[in-house]
């Protein structure tokens, strides 16, 4: 997804596994249905092609993508998007059940403290149980606020755990500004080669049909991935910031 330089190495799966502990298992926290594909689709597919265990958690229900639809109210849209995410994960070779955390879409960072702390505890318990060596969520300065709160929640949930935290870039390279980009002191930016995982990643992202204008017909202003954005999301690399 991003251009590389001498300081931003391109890594294949074996190298990333060595750098991050991903060979021991991966835990992914996706803010919305589709982030698991855009941000980490190749990572999950590479891991599953090698039999590495992957656990995926979903922070919000994604019900805010088409707020004006009358035919697809929040509950119906949430059910559709959850089914799409399960289909997408099957495309990536993921077989474990999906953990749903059910925070409100576009407002995950504004819930009452009791709900936030309860979600943090559930997340921490799931990470501990997974035994994952690499735990991934979205980059801390992503343009979408749920992506930023996913990072904040995961950072708190992982406190003291013996695993590597990685932040994936989803919208930052597409709609972010220069100031949103990671700096060298914030972590080590690496670009994972998508390579053989690309067909699975493309099929998985396509499984999110509602995000391509194929399901909701009565909200023309609703979210829709256009062809140029789709190409940017399915490029030759996925970008991760590994904690120092
Ligand atoms: Zn998202």
Boltz pocket constraint, residues with backbone or C-beta under 6 A from the ligand:
constraints:
  - pocket:
      binder: B
      contacts: [[A, 31], [A, 32], [A, 33], [A, 35], [A, 144], [A, 147]]
      max_distance: 6.0
